[in-house]
Amino acid sequence: MTYDDYLDGKPAIITAALTGGVHGKEAHPDLPETPEEIASAAAACEAAGASVLHLHARRDNGERAFSAERFQEVADAVREATDDAVLQHSTGGTAAPDALRHEPLRTDPAPEMASLDMGPLNRYDRLTSENTRELVASLHAEMRERGIKPELEVFNDGHLNESLAVLDEFEDPPYLNFLFGGGTTSPPHPRNLLNRVEALPESVEFNVIGFGPHQLPMTTQSLLLGGHVRVGLEDNRYYERGELATNEQLVARAARISEELGRPVATPAETRELLGLRGR
Amino acid sequence: MAETCPHLAYREEGDGKSFETARAFCTVTGSFVQPMRADVCNARYGLDPATDCEFYVEPESIEDESDATDADR
């Protein structure tokens, strides 16, 4: 992925992160939590240009759920509501035991993609999501066994080191997701994304997330550098300062920017071809 | 053995908000709890409210520290 990809008008993949697992309706009254709400948001985002839907599961009271059963409910509802979008299940979690982290991979059918956190990160004052090498390898092994494409979550430069060290173990093209924000996530600045991209082998496809107010500028920069983008309420609740967003609005804005910059928005079929996915 | 936080309540109303299904509410901060933090409140996954929650306080000190609570959770 290079600036030449931008000049060549390479299709841009838009991923919609609909709900996440950190905040809920206490932070945004319309944040989707139930399978039905998530499915409705998914359909709107697909229509607005998202070809990948990043899914978390929640309990009835909005708290996080990792069970395959709950992910199955969410995935079934989303498949029913959408046409052809790629489903990507989250395996991330603060302190959930390793066995639970595998559960989102065990739906029927398996998701086409799943997230794979590449190292530790802090949450709040005293929580750490450890993401040991042992867990990363274990999750990757199950993904490979089930034909699931991993999205390597690179929260900081240490995670980039970890990713580059094992890149040969991943099927082409390896797909790295760069996250920018606070805490143990990389400082959100254009130069930091430039450094990341310069460190990548050309065979790698990359995606970019900017948290909160950094979603818009980091999205734009990723598109200019030939990368892909993730937007949605999981990462950013606001359309602009003081104005709450919807998932659909955030996807539609990313699609407009992409088209204006000469990067056509990738269809689900183009996304599958770009990332080497197995199909629904 | 960790137990559920004694300051945890499940409420349908509070902090200027209301929900159809009761949600985790912290009586120390007087606000609803983010879903990820609710793992701490409920002592899930080996977490212990007394050591892992920055808002956990002994009941007798709540009143004294009422001005220091952080509602941004």
HADDOCK unambig.tbl for C-alpha pairs under 7 A between the chains (distance, minus, plus):
assign (segid A and resid 21 and name CA) (segid B and resid 35 and name CA) 6.68 0.50 0.50
assign (segid A and resid 21 and name CA) (segid B and resid 36 and name CA) 6.29 0.50 0.50
assign (segid A and resid 22 and name CA) (segid B and resid 34 and name CA) 6.38 0.50 0.50
assign (segid A and resid 22 and name CA) (segid B and resid 35 and name CA) 5.75 0.50 0.50
assign (segid A and resid 22 and name CA) (segid B and resid 36 and name CA) 4.85 0.50 0.50
assign (segid A and resid 23 and name CA) (segid B and resid 34 and name CA) 4.98 0.50 0.50
assign (segid A and resid 23 and name CA) (segid B and resid 35 and name CA) 5.70 0.50 0.50
assign (segid A and resid 23 and name CA) (segid B and resid 36 and name CA) 6.94 0.50 0.50
assign (segid A and resid 24 and name CA) (segid B and resid 34 and name CA) 6.29 0.50 0.50
assign (segid A and resid 24 and name CA) (segid B and resid 35 and name CA) 6.32 0.50 0.50
assign (segid A and resid 26 and name CA) (segid B and resid 32 and name CA) 6.24 0.50 0.50
assign (segid A and resid 26 and name CA) (segid B and resid 34 and name CA) 6.92 0.50 0.50
assign (segid A and resid 61 and name CA) (segid B and resid 21 and name CA) 5.71 0.50 0.50
assign (segid A and resid 61 and name CA) (segid B and resid 22 and name CA) 6.44 0.50 0.50
assign (segid A and resid 61 and name CA) (segid B and resid 23 and name CA) 5.64 0.50 0.50
assign (segid A and resid 62 and name CA) (segid B and resid 35 and name CA) 6.37 0.50 0.50
assign (segid A and resid 63 and name CA) (segid B and resid 35 and name CA) 4.43 0.50 0.50
assign (segid A and resid 63 and name CA) (segid B and resid 36 and name CA) 6.89 0.50 0.50
assign (segid A and resid 63 and name CA) (segid B and resid 38 and name CA) 6.97 0.50 0.50
assign (segid A and resid 64 and name CA) (segid B and resid 35 and name CA) 6.23 0.50 0.50
assign (segid A and resid 64 and name CA) (segid B and resid 36 and name CA) 6.78 0.50 0.50
assign (segid A and resid 95 and name CA) (segid B and resid 45 and name CA) 6.02 0.50 0.50
assign (segid A and resid 96 and name CA) (segid B and resid 45 and name CA) 5.39 0.50 0.50
assign (segid A and resid 97 and name CA) (segid B and resid 45 and name CA) 6.28 0.50 0.50
assign (segid A and resid 125 and name CA) (segid B and resid 54 and name CA) 6.54 0.50 0.50
assign (segid A and resid 126 and name CA) (segid B and resid 52 and name CA) 5.43 0.50 0.50
assign (segid A and resid 127 and name CA) (segid B and resid 52 and name CA) 6.75 0.50 0.50
